[in-house]
């Protein structure tokens, strides 16, 4: 499993857009943030965290964070992706304000983050996503 980082949102978006659109309703936050960053690059105060986890050329998960904003995690193909992301983020940041993502992946991430950083976590809000598929 390999983690690839991106300095520019355009390259990140180009790499992950098709994969994110397969489950567009679940990934609308990541897609929207990327679109905003490409339209309004002056909003970028600090280098964003843009990463994709892959194995054998297949996307397993995506993470995006605009410090000091929350970390946003995509749905993951394997929860084993989350400890990799947590270790990588821990090497770059002392703390994360909050994590937004689907279960069980987000839970796996915060458990590993707590183990690494000592930063405690709690579930603030559980939400669901609905997608209209037919009218």
C-alpha positions as CSV (number, residue, x, y, z in Angstrom):
1,X,0.0,0.0,0.0
2,X,1.4,3.4,-1.0
3,X,0.4,7.0,0.0
4,X,0.8,9.7,-2.6
5,X,0.8,13.4,-1.6
6,X,-0.1,16.3,-3.8
7,X,1.1,19.9,-3.6
8,X,-1.5,21.2,-6.1
9,X,-5.2,20.6,-5.8
10,X,-5.5,20.4,-9.6
11,X,-3.3,17.3,-9.8
12,X,-5.0,15.7,-6.8
13,X,-8.4,16.3,-8.2
14,X,-7.4,14.9,-11.6
15,X,-6.1,11.8,-9.9
16,X,-9.1,11.1,-7.7
17,X,-12.2,12.6,-9.3
18,X,-13.3,9.5,-11.2
19,X,-13.0,7.3,-8.1
20,X,-14.8,9.9,-5.9
21,X,-17.6,10.2,-8.4
22,X,-18.5,6.5,-8.1
23,X,-19.9,7.4,-4.7
24,X,-20.6,11.0,-5.4
25,X,-23.1,11.5,-2.6
26,X,-20.6,10.3,0.0
27,X,-17.8,12.3,-1.4
28,X,-19.6,15.6,-2.1
29,X,-17.6,17.5,0.6
30,X,-14.2,16.5,-0.8
31,X,-15.4,17.3,-4.4
32,X,-16.8,20.6,-3.3
33,X,-13.7,21.7,-1.4
34,X,-11.5,20.8,-4.3
35,X,-13.7,22.7,-6.7
36,X,-13.6,25.8,-4.5
37,X,-9.8,25.6,-4.1
38,X,-9.4,25.4,-7.9
39,X,-11.8,28.4,-8.4
40,X,-10.4,30.5,-5.5
41,X,-6.8,29.7,-5.0
42,X,-6.3,32.8,-2.9
43,X,-8.3,31.1,-0.1
44,X,-5.3,28.8,0.5
45,X,-3.5,30.1,3.6
46,X,-1.5,27.0,4.4
47,X,-0.6,24.1,2.2
48,X,-3.5,21.6,2.2
49,X,-3.0,18.0,3.0
50,X,-4.0,16.1,-0.1
51,X,-3.3,12.3,-0.2
52,X,-4.5,9.2,-1.9
53,X,-3.8,5.7,-0.7
54,X,-3.3,3.1,-3.5
55,X,-2.4,-0.5,-4.0
56,X,-1.6,-2.0,-7.4
57,X,-2.9,1.2,-9.1
58,X,-6.3,1.0,-7.3
59,X,-7.5,3.8,-5.1
60,X,-8.2,2.7,-1.5
61,X,-8.9,6.0,0.1
62,X,-8.5,9.8,0.0
63,X,-7.8,12.4,2.7
64,X,-8.0,16.2,2.5
65,X,-7.4,18.8,5.1
66,X,-7.2,22.6,4.9
67,X,-5.4,23.6,8.1
68,X,-6.8,24.7,10.5
69,X,-10.1,23.0,9.2
70,X,-11.2,19.5,9.8
71,X,-9.7,16.4,8.1
72,X,-12.1,14.9,5.6
73,X,-11.8,11.2,4.8
74,X,-13.3,9.4,1.8
75,X,-15.0,6.0,2.0
76,X,-12.3,3.4,2.1
77,X,-12.0,0.1,0.3
78,X,-10.0,-1.3,3.3
79,X,-9.9,0.0,6.9
80,X,-6.2,-0.8,6.9
81,X,-5.7,2.4,4.9
82,X,-6.6,4.5,8.0
83,X,-3.6,3.6,10.2
84,X,-1.3,4.5,7.3
85,X,-3.0,7.9,7.0
86,X,-3.0,8.5,10.7
87,X,0.8,7.8,10.9
88,X,1.4,10.1,8.0
89,X,-0.7,12.9,9.4
90,X,0.9,12.5,12.8
91,X,4.3,13.0,11.2
92,X,3.1,16.4,9.8
93,X,0.6,17.8,12.4
94,X,0.6,17.9,16.2
95,X,-3.2,17.9,16.4
96,X,-6.3,17.6,14.2
97,X,-9.4,19.7,15.1
98,X,-11.9,17.1,14.0
99,X,-12.4,14.2,11.5
100,X,-15.3,13.9,9.0
101,X,-15.8,10.6,7.4
102,X,-17.8,7.4,7.0
103,X,-17.8,4.6,9.5
104,X,-16.0,2.2,10.1
105,X,-13.1,3.9,8.4
106,X,-13.3,7.1,10.4
107,X,-13.5,5.2,13.7
108,X,-10.3,3.2,12.7
109,X,-8.6,6.5,11.9
110,X,-9.4,8.2,15.2
111,X,-8.4,5.2,17.3
112,X,-5.0,5.1,15.6
113,X,-4.7,8.9,15.9
114,X,-5.4,8.7,19.6
115,X,-2.9,6.0,20.1
116,X,-0.2,8.0,18.2
117,X,-0.9,11.5,19.5
118,X,-2.7,11.0,22.8
119,X,-5.4,13.4,21.5
120,X,-8.8,12.2,22.7
121,X,-11.8,11.9,20.5
122,X,-15.5,11.7,20.8
123,X,-18.4,11.3,18.4
124,X,-20.0,14.7,18.1
125,X,-22.6,14.1,15.4
126,X,-23.6,10.9,13.5
127,X,-25.1,11.7,10.1
128,X,-26.4,9.7,7.1
129,X,-26.3,10.5,3.4
130,X,-29.2,9.9,1.1
131,X,-29.0,9.7,-2.7
132,X,-31.9,10.0,-5.1
133,X,-31.4,7.3,-7.7
134,X,-34.7,7.3,-9.6
135,X,-37.7,9.7,-10.0
